[in-house]
Amino acid sequence: MEQAWSQAHLAELLGVSRQTVVSIEKGRFDPSLPLAFRIARTFDRPIEDIFTPDENGA
């Protein structure tokens, strides 16, 4: 899923802050379901290819 986009550009595409993108990338923030679907659409991938549940079931 590599793109030649900056975090700022991705944030703009998603309608979020760059800090939100950074936090998602680092695993410090779980996006809302609507945001997760926007991310999947942006990368033209099924949501399951991008997000998987934690091992502990969370």
mmCIF file of the N, C-alpha and C atoms, coordinates in Angstrom:
data_MODEL
# 
_entry.id   MODEL 
# 
loop_
_atom_site.group_PDB 
_atom_site.id 
_atom_site.type_symbol 
_atom_site.label_atom_id 
_atom_site.label_alt_id 
_atom_site.label_comp_id 
_atom_site.label_asym_id 
_atom_site.label_entity_id 
_atom_site.label_seq_id 
_atom_site.pdbx_PDB_ins_code 
_atom_site.Cartn_x 
_atom_site.Cartn_y 
_atom_site.Cartn_z 
_atom_site.occupancy 
_atom_site.B_iso_or_equiv 
_atom_site.pdbx_formal_charge 
_atom_site.auth_seq_id 
_atom_site.auth_comp_id 
_atom_site.auth_asym_id 
_atom_site.auth_atom_id 
_atom_site.pdbx_PDB_model_num 
ATOM 1   N N  . MET A 1 1  ? 0.818   -1.197  0.000  1.00 0.00 ? 1  MET A N  1 
ATOM 2   C CA . MET A 1 1  ? 0.000   0.000   0.000  1.00 0.00 ? 1  MET A CA 1 
ATOM 3   C C  . MET A 1 1  ? 0.852   1.247   0.000  1.00 0.00 ? 1  MET A C  1 
ATOM 4   N N  . GLU A 1 2  ? 1.951   1.212   -0.617 1.00 0.00 ? 2  GLU A N  1 
ATOM 5   C CA . GLU A 1 2  ? 2.812   2.383   -0.623 1.00 0.00 ? 2  GLU A CA 1 
ATOM 6   C C  . GLU A 1 2  ? 2.384   3.354   -1.713 1.00 0.00 ? 2  GLU A C  1 
ATOM 7   N N  . GLN A 1 3  ? 2.275   4.586   -1.330 1.00 0.00 ? 3  GLN A N  1 
ATOM 8   C CA . GLN A 1 3  ? 1.950   5.682   -2.236 1.00 0.00 ? 3  GLN A CA 1 
ATOM 9   C C  . GLN A 1 3  ? 3.026   6.753   -2.040 1.00 0.00 ? 3  GLN A C  1 
ATOM 10  N N  . ALA A 1 4  ? 3.157   7.595   -3.015 1.00 0.00 ? 4  ALA A N  1 
ATOM 11  C CA . ALA A 1 4  ? 4.115   8.698   -2.903 1.00 0.00 ? 4  ALA A CA 1 
ATOM 12  C C  . ALA A 1 4  ? 3.427   9.925   -2.305 1.00 0.00 ? 4  ALA A C  1 
ATOM 13  N N  . TRP A 1 5  ? 2.629   9.702   -1.255 1.00 0.00 ? 5  TRP A N  1 
ATOM 14  C CA . TRP A 1 5  ? 1.905   10.784  -0.615 1.00 0.00 ? 5  TRP A CA 1 
ATOM 15  C C  . TRP A 1 5  ? 2.569   11.155  0.698  1.00 0.00 ? 5  TRP A C  1 
ATOM 16  N N  . SER A 1 6  ? 2.537   12.418  1.007  1.00 0.00 ? 6  SER A N  1 
ATOM 17  C CA . SER A 1 6  ? 2.981   12.854  2.325  1.00 0.00 ? 6  SER A CA 1 
ATOM 18  C C  . SER A 1 6  ? 1.856   12.590  3.324  1.00 0.00 ? 6  SER A C  1 
ATOM 19  N N  . GLN A 1 7  ? 2.195   12.609  4.584  1.00 0.00 ? 7  GLN A N  1 
ATOM 20  C CA . GLN A 1 7  ? 1.167   12.460  5.610  1.00 0.00 ? 7  GLN A CA 1 
ATOM 21  C C  . GLN A 1 7  ? 0.164   13.599  5.520  1.00 0.00 ? 7  GLN A C  1 
ATOM 22  N N  . ALA A 1 8  ? 0.641   14.781  5.208  1.00 0.00 ? 8  ALA A N  1 
ATOM 23  C CA . ALA A 1 8  ? -0.252  15.935  5.081  1.00 0.00 ? 8  ALA A CA 1 
ATOM 24  C C  . ALA A 1 8  ? -1.229  15.739  3.921  1.00 0.00 ? 8  ALA A C  1 
ATOM 25  N N  . HIS A 1 9  ? -0.751  15.210  2.798  1.00 0.00 ? 9  HIS A N  1 
ATOM 26  C CA . HIS A 1 9  ? -1.632  14.982  1.650  1.00 0.00 ? 9  HIS A CA 1 
ATOM 27  C C  . HIS A 1 9  ? -2.670  13.912  1.979  1.00 0.00 ? 9  HIS A C  1 
ATOM 28  N N  . LEU A 1 10 ? -2.245  12.827  2.600  1.00 0.00 ? 10 LEU A N  1 
ATOM 29  C CA . LEU A 1 10 ? -3.175  11.773  2.982  1.00 0.00 ? 10 LEU A CA 1 
ATOM 30  C C  . LEU A 1 10 ? -4.217  12.331  3.958  1.00 0.00 ? 10 LEU A C  1 
ATOM 31  N N  . ALA A 1 11 ? -3.776  13.107  4.916  1.00 0.00 ? 11 ALA A N  1 
ATOM 32  C CA . ALA A 1 11 ? -4.701  13.711  5.873  1.00 0.00 ? 11 ALA A CA 1 
ATOM 33  C C  . ALA A 1 11 ? -5.738  14.577  5.148  1.00 0.00 ? 11 ALA A C  1 
ATOM 34  N N  . GLU A 1 12 ? -5.286  15.337  4.176  1.00 0.00 ? 12 GLU A N  1 
ATOM 35  C CA . GLU A 1 12 ? -6.199  16.178  3.397  1.00 0.00 ? 12 GLU A CA 1 
ATOM 36  C C  . GLU A 1 12 ? -7.221  15.312  2.647  1.00 0.00 ? 12 GLU A C  1 
ATOM 37  N N  . LEU A 1 13 ? -6.762  14.231  2.035  1.00 0.00 ? 13 LEU A N  1 
ATOM 38  C CA . LEU A 1 13 ? -7.665  13.327  1.315  1.00 0.00 ? 13 LEU A CA 1 
ATOM 39  C C  . LEU A 1 13 ? -8.713  12.716  2.240  1.00 0.00 ? 13 LEU A C  1 
ATOM 40  N N  . LEU A 1 14 ? -8.302  12.432  3.464  1.00 0.00 ? 14 LEU A N  1 
ATOM 41  C CA . LEU A 1 14 ? -9.187  11.780  4.429  1.00 0.00 ? 14 LEU A CA 1 
ATOM 42  C C  . LEU A 1 14 ? -10.031 12.755  5.230  1.00 0.00 ? 14 LEU A C  1 
ATOM 43  N N  . GLY A 1 15 ? -9.675  14.027  5.205  1.00 0.00 ? 15 GLY A N  1 
ATOM 44  C CA . GLY A 1 15 ? -10.409 15.028  5.977  1.00 0.00 ? 15 GLY A CA 1 
ATOM 45  C C  . GLY A 1 15 ? -10.079 14.995  7.455  1.00 0.00 ? 15 GLY A C  1 
ATOM 46  N N  . VAL A 1 16 ? -8.827  14.649  7.767  1.00 0.00 ? 16 VAL A N  1 
ATOM 47  C CA . VAL A 1 16 ? -8.368  14.609  9.157  1.00 0.00 ? 16 VAL A CA 1 
ATOM 48  C C  . VAL A 1 16 ? -7.073  15.412  9.274  1.00 0.00 ? 16 VAL A C  1 
ATOM 49  N N  . SER A 1 17 ? -6.571  15.526  10.484 1.00 0.00 ? 17 SER A N  1 
ATOM 50  C CA . SER A 1 17 ? -5.300  16.229  10.682 1.00 0.00 ? 17 SER A CA 1 
ATOM 51  C C  . SER A 1 17 ? -4.128  15.306  10.368 1.00 0.00 ? 17 SER A C  1 
ATOM 52  N N  . ARG A 1 18 ? -2.981  15.892  10.096 1.00 0.00 ? 18 ARG A N  1 
ATOM 53  C CA . ARG A 1 18 ? -1.775  15.105  9.869  1.00 0.00 ? 18 ARG A CA 1 
ATOM 54  C C  . ARG A 1 18 ? -1.437  14.309  11.119 1.00 0.00 ? 18 ARG A C  1 
ATOM 55  N N  . GLN A 1 19 ? -1.671  14.883  12.283 1.00 0.00 ? 19 GLN A N  1 
ATOM 56  C CA . GLN A 1 19 ? -1.400  14.191  13.537 1.00 0.00 ? 19 GLN A CA 1 
ATOM 57  C C  . GLN A 1 19 ? -2.251  12.930  13.671 1.00 0.00 ? 19 GLN A C  1 
ATOM 58  N N  . THR A 1 20 ? -3.472  12.963  13.168 1.00 0.00 ? 20 THR A N  1 
ATOM 59  C CA . THR A 1 20 ? -4.320  11.769  13.185 1.00 0.00 ? 20 THR A CA 1 
ATOM 60  C C  . THR A 1 20 ? -3.700  10.675  12.335 1.00 0.00 ? 20 THR A C  1 
ATOM 61  N N  . VAL A 1 21 ? -3.198  11.035  11.156 1.00 0.00 ? 21 VAL A N  1 
ATOM 62  C CA . VAL A 1 21 ? -2.536  10.058  10.288 1.00 0.00 ? 21 VAL A CA 1 
ATOM 63  C C  . VAL A 1 21 ? -1.321  9.465   10.994 1.00 0.00 ? 21 VAL A C  1 
ATOM 64  N N  . VAL A 1 22 ? -0.518  10.303  11.616 1.00 0.00 ? 22 VAL A N  1 
ATOM 65  C CA . VAL A 1 22 ? 0.664   9.839   12.340 1.00 0.00 ? 22 VAL A CA 1 
ATOM 66  C C  . VAL A 1 22 ? 0.249   8.869   13.450 1.00 0.00 ? 22 VAL A C  1 
ATOM 67  N N  . SER A 1 23 ? -0.774  9.219   14.205 1.00 0.00 ? 23 SER A N  1 
ATOM 68  C CA . SER A 1 23 ? -1.221  8.374   15.317 1.00 0.00 ? 23 SER A CA 1 
ATOM 69  C C  . SER A 1 23 ? -1.745  7.026   14.834 1.00 0.00 ? 23 SER A C  1 
ATOM 70  N N  . ILE A 1 24 ? -2.446  7.003   13.714 1.00 0.00 ? 24 ILE A N  1 
ATOM 71  C CA . ILE A 1 24 ? -2.928  5.737   13.156 1.00 0.00 ? 24 ILE A CA 1 
ATOM 72  C C  . ILE A 1 24 ? -1.744  4.899   12.707 1.00 0.00 ? 24 ILE A C  1 
ATOM 73  N N  . GLU A 1 25 ? -0.791  5.522   12.018 1.00 0.00 ? 25 GLU A N  1 
ATOM 74  C CA . GLU A 1 25 ? 0.386   4.793   11.537 1.00 0.00 ? 25 GLU A CA 1 
ATOM 75  C C  . GLU A 1 25 ? 1.166   4.161   12.684 1.00 0.00 ? 25 GLU A C  1 
ATOM 76  N N  . LYS A 1 26 ? 1.251   4.859   13.802 1.00 0.00 ? 26 LYS A N  1 
ATOM 77  C CA . LYS A 1 26 ? 2.031   4.367   14.941 1.00 0.00 ? 26 LYS A CA 1 
ATOM 78  C C  . LYS A 1 26 ? 1.228   3.450   15.855 1.00 0.00 ? 26 LYS A C  1 
ATOM 79  N N  . GLY A 1 27 ? -0.041  3.221   15.522 1.00 0.00 ? 27 GLY A N  1 
ATOM 80  C CA . GLY A 1 27 ? -0.875  2.342   16.328 1.00 0.00 ? 27 GLY A CA 1 
ATOM 81  C C  . GLY A 1 27 ? -1.352  2.939   17.631 1.00 0.00 ? 27 GLY A C  1 
ATOM 82  N N  . ARG A 1 28 ? -1.273  4.251   17.760 1.00 0.00 ? 28 ARG A N  1 
ATOM 83  C CA . ARG A 1 28 ? -1.709  4.922   18.993 1.00 0.00 ? 28 ARG A CA 1 
ATOM 84  C C  . ARG A 1 28 ? -3.163  5.325   18.945 1.00 0.00 ? 28 ARG A C  1 
ATOM 85  N N  . PHE A 1 29 ? -3.787  5.205   17.772 1.00 0.00 ? 29 PHE A N  1 
ATOM 86  C CA . PHE A 1 29 ? -5.163  5.648   17.591 1.00 0.00 ? 29 PHE A CA 1 
ATOM 87  C C  . PHE A 1 29 ? -5.876  4.676   16.663 1.00 0.00 ? 29 PHE A C  1 
ATOM 88  N N  . ASP A 1 30 ? -7.039  4.200   17.087 1.00 0.00 ? 30 ASP A N  1 
ATOM 89  C CA . ASP A 1 30 ? -7.880  3.370   16.238 1.00 0.00 ? 30 ASP A CA 1 
ATOM 90  C C  . ASP A 1 30 ? -8.918  4.276   15.582 1.00 0.00 ? 30 ASP A C  1 
ATOM 91  N N  . PRO A 1 31 ? -8.943  4.300   14.264 1.00 0.00 ? 31 PRO A N  1 
ATOM 92  C CA . PRO A 1 31 ? -9.889  5.196   13.590 1.00 0.00 ? 31 PRO A CA 1 
ATOM 93  C C  . PRO A 1 31 ? -11.325 4.722   13.784 1.00 0.00 ? 31 PRO A C  1 
ATOM 94  N N  . SER A 1 32 ? -12.234 5.669   13.673 1.00 0.00 ? 32 SER A N  1 
ATOM 95  C CA . SER A 1 32 ? -13.652 5.318   13.695 1.00 0.00 ? 32 SER A CA 1 
ATOM 96  C C  . SER A 1 32 ? -13.948 4.446   12.477 1.00 0.00 ? 32 SER A C  1 
ATOM 97  N N  . LEU A 1 33 ? -15.054 3.758   12.505 1.00 0.00 ? 33 LEU A N  1 
ATOM 98  C CA . LEU A 1 33 ? -15.414 2.909   11.374 1.00 0.00 ? 33 LEU A CA 1 
ATOM 99  C C  . LEU A 1 33 ? -15.573 3.719   10.080 1.00 0.00 ? 33 LEU A C  1 
ATOM 100 N N  . PRO A 1 34 ? -16.240 4.874   10.105 1.00 0.00 ? 34 PRO A N  1 
ATOM 101 C CA . PRO A 1 34 ? -16.323 5.657   8.858  1.00 0.00 ? 34 PRO A CA 1 
ATOM 102 C C  . PRO A 1 34 ? -14.947 6.074   8.336  1.00 0.00 ? 34 PRO A C  1 
ATOM 103 N N  . LEU A 1 35 ? -14.037 6.452   9.234  1.00 0.00 ? 35 LEU A N  1 
ATOM 104 C CA . LEU A 1 35 ? -12.690 6.824   8.802  1.00 0.00 ? 35 LEU A CA 1 
ATOM 105 C C  . LEU A 1 35 ? -11.950 5.607   8.260  1.00 0.00 ? 35 LEU A C  1 
ATOM 106 N N  . ALA A 1 36 ? -12.104 4.463   8.900  1.00 0.00 ? 36 ALA A N  1 
ATOM 107 C CA . ALA A 1 36 ? -11.456 3.241   8.410  1.00 0.00 ? 36 ALA A CA 1 
ATOM 108 C C  . ALA A 1 36 ? -11.924 2.918   6.991  1.00 0.00 ? 36 ALA A C  1 
ATOM 109 N N  . PHE A 1 37 ? -13.211 3.069   6.728  1.00 0.00 ? 37 PHE A N  1 
ATOM 110 C CA . PHE A 1 37 ? -13.719 2.830   5.379  1.00 0.00 ? 37 PHE A CA 1 
ATOM 111 C C  . PHE A 1 37 ? -13.191 3.867   4.390  1.00 0.00 ? 37 PHE A C  1 
ATOM 112 N N  . ARG A 1 38 ? -13.051 5.131   4.814  1.00 0.00 ? 38 ARG A N  1 
ATOM 113 C CA . ARG A 1 38 ? -12.470 6.155   3.924  1.00 0.00 ? 38 ARG A CA 1 
ATOM 114 C C  . ARG A 1 38 ? -11.028 5.813   3.586  1.00 0.00 ? 38 ARG A C  1 
ATOM 115 N N  . ILE A 1 39 ? -10.283 5.335   4.570  1.00 0.00 ? 39 ILE A N  1 
ATOM 116 C CA . ILE A 1 39 ? -8.892  4.943   4.331  1.00 0.00 ? 39 ILE A CA 1 
ATOM 117 C C  . ILE A 1 39 ? -8.852  3.805   3.321  1.00 0.00 ? 39 ILE A C  1 
ATOM 118 N N  . ALA A 1 40 ? -9.686  2.797   3.522  1.00 0.00 ? 40 ALA A N  1 
ATOM 119 C CA . ALA A 1 40 ? -9.723  1.654   2.598  1.00 0.00 ? 40 ALA A CA 1 
ATOM 120 C C  . ALA A 1 40 ? -10.070 2.111   1.179  1.00 0.00 ? 40 ALA A C  1 
ATOM 121 N N  . ARG A 1 41 ? -11.060 2.973   1.050  1.00 0.00 ? 41 ARG A N  1 
ATOM 122 C CA . ARG A 1 41 ? -11.436 3.483   -0.283 1.00 0.00 ? 41 ARG A CA 1 
ATOM 123 C C  . ARG A 1 41 ? -10.312 4.293   -0.898 1.00 0.00 ? 41 ARG A C  1 
ATOM 124 N N  . THR A 1 42 ? -9.633  5.079   -0.097 1.00 0.00 ? 42 THR A N  1 
ATOM 125 C CA . THR A 1 42 ? -8.539  5.913   -0.601 1.00 0.00 ? 42 THR A CA 1 
ATOM 126 C C  . THR A 1 42 ? -7.434  5.057   -1.209 1.00 0.00 ? 42 THR A C  1 
ATOM 127 N N  . PHE A 1 43 ? -7.164  3.914   -0.581 1.00 0.00 ? 43 PHE A N  1 
ATOM 128 C CA . PHE A 1 43 ? -6.126  3.012   -1.077 1.00 0.00 ? 43 PHE A CA 1 
ATOM 129 C C  . PHE A 1 43 ? -6.681  1.936   -2.011 1.00 0.00 ? 43 PHE A C  1 
ATOM 130 N N  . ASP A 1 44 ? -8.002  1.995   -2.270 1.00 0.00 ? 44 ASP A N  1 
ATOM 131 C CA . ASP A 1 44 ? -8.666  1.042   -3.161 1.00 0.00 ? 44 ASP A CA 1 
ATOM 132 C C  . ASP A 1 44 ? -8.396  -0.400  -2.728 1.00 0.00 ? 44 ASP A C  1 
ATOM 133 N N  . ARG A 1 45 ? -8.557  -0.639  -1.429 1.00 0.00 ? 45 ARG A N  1 
ATOM 134 C CA . ARG A 1 45 ? -8.320  -1.969  -0.846 1.00 0.00 ? 45 ARG A CA 1 
ATOM 135 C C  . ARG A 1 45 ? -9.497  -2.332  0.056  1.00 0.00 ? 45 ARG A C  1 
ATOM 136 N N  . PRO A 1 46 ? -9.748  -3.624  0.238  1.00 0.00 ? 46 PRO A N  1 
ATOM 137 C CA . PRO A 1 46 ? -10.755 -4.026  1.231  1.00 0.00 ? 46 PRO A CA 1 
ATOM 138 C C  . PRO A 1 46 ? -10.286 -3.617  2.628  1.00 0.00 ? 46 PRO A C  1 
ATOM 139 N N  . ILE A 1 47 ? -11.220 -3.255  3.458  1.00 0.00 ? 47 ILE A N  1 
ATOM 140 C CA . ILE A 1 47 ? -10.871 -2.798  4.807  1.00 0.00 ? 47 ILE A CA 1 
ATOM 141 C C  . ILE A 1 47 ? -10.084 -3.865  5.567  1.00 0.00 ? 47 ILE A C  1 
ATOM 142 N N  . GLU A 1 48 ? -10.369 -5.147  5.282  1.00 0.00 ? 48 GLU A N  1 
ATOM 143 C CA . GLU A 1 48 ? -9.676  -6.234  5.962  1.00 0.00 ? 48 GLU A CA 1 
ATOM 144 C C  . GLU A 1 48 ? -8.195  -6.292  5.599  1.00 0.00 ? 48 GLU A C  1 
ATOM 145 N N  . ASP A 1 49 ? -7.816  -5.747  4.447  1.00 0.00 ? 49 ASP A N  1 
ATOM 146 C CA . ASP A 1 49 ? -6.403  -5.695  4.065  1.00 0.00 ? 49 ASP A CA 1 
ATOM 147 C C  . ASP A 1 49 ? -5.634  -4.647  4.861  1.00 0.00 ? 49 ASP A C  1 
ATOM 148 N N  . ILE A 1 50 ? -6.343  -3.694  5.423  1.00 0.00 ? 50 ILE A N  1 
ATOM 149 C CA . ILE A 1 50 ? -5.695  -2.579  6.109  1.00 0.00 ? 50 ILE A CA 1 
ATOM 150 C C  . ILE A 1 50 ? -5.788  -2.719  7.624  1.00 0.00 ? 50 ILE A C  1 
ATOM 151 N N  . PHE A 1 51 ? -6.945  -3.132  8.105  1.00 0.00 ? 51 PHE A N  1 
ATOM 152 C CA . PHE A 1 51 ? -7.178  -3.213  9.543  1.00 0.00 ? 51 PHE A CA 1 
ATOM 153 C C  . PHE A 1 51 ? -7.544  -4.640  9.934  1.00 0.00 ? 51 PHE A C  1 
ATOM 154 N N  . THR A 1 52 ? -6.911  -5.123  10.987 1.00 0.00 ? 52 THR A N  1 
ATOM 155 C CA . THR A 1 52 ? -7.221  -6.431  11.545 1.00 0.00 ? 52 THR A CA 1 
ATOM 156 C C  . THR A 1 52 ? -7.422  -6.268  13.046 1.00 0.00 ? 52 THR A C  1 
ATOM 157 N N  . PRO A 1 53 ? -8.263  -7.107  13.639 1.00 0.00 ? 53 PRO A N  1 
ATOM 158 C CA . PRO A 1 53 ? -8.472  -6.982  15.090 1.00 0.00 ? 53 PRO A CA 1 
ATOM 159 C C  . PRO A 1 53 ? -7.224  -7.377  15.867 1.00 0.00 ? 53 PRO A C  1 
ATOM 160 N N  . ASP A 1 54 ? -7.129  -6.851  17.072 1.00 0.00 ? 54 ASP A N  1 
ATOM 161 C CA . ASP A 1 54 ? -6.030  -7.221  17.967 1.00 0.00 ? 54 ASP A CA 1 
ATOM 162 C C  . ASP A 1 54 ? -6.148  -8.697  18.326 1.00 0.00 ? 54 ASP A C  1 
ATOM 163 N N  . GLU A 1 55 ? -5.023  -9.295  18.669 1.00 0.00 ? 55 GLU A N  1 
ATOM 164 C CA . GLU A 1 55 ? -5.001  -10.707 19.066 1.00 0.00 ? 55 GLU A CA 1 
ATOM 165 C C  . GLU A 1 55 ? -5.882  -10.983 20.286 1.00 0.00 ? 55 GLU A C  1 
ATOM 166 N N  . ASN A 1 56 ? -6.021  -10.004 21.176 1.00 0.00 ? 56 ASN A N  1 
ATOM 167 C CA . ASN A 1 56 ? -6.805  -10.214 22.399 1.00 0.00 ? 56 ASN A CA 1 
ATOM 168 C C  . ASN A 1 56 ? -8.298  -10.024 22.178 1.00 0.00 ? 56 ASN A C  1 
ATOM 169 N N  . GLY A 1 57 ? -8.706  -9.861  20.913 1.00 0.00 ? 57 GLY A N  1 
ATOM 170 C CA . GLY A 1 57 ? -10.124 -9.749  20.602 1.00 0.00 ? 57 GLY A CA 1 
ATOM 171 C C  . GLY A 1 57 ? -10.674 -8.353  20.652 1.00 0.00 ? 57 GLY A C  1 
ATOM 172 N N  . ALA A 1 58 ? -9.862  -7.371  20.928 1.00 0.00 ? 58 ALA A N  1 
ATOM 173 C CA . ALA A 1 58 ? -10.331 -5.980  21.004 1.00 0.00 ? 58 ALA A CA 1 
ATOM 174 C C  . ALA A 1 58 ? -10.483 -5.394  19.627 1.00 0.00 ? 58 ALA A C  1 
# 
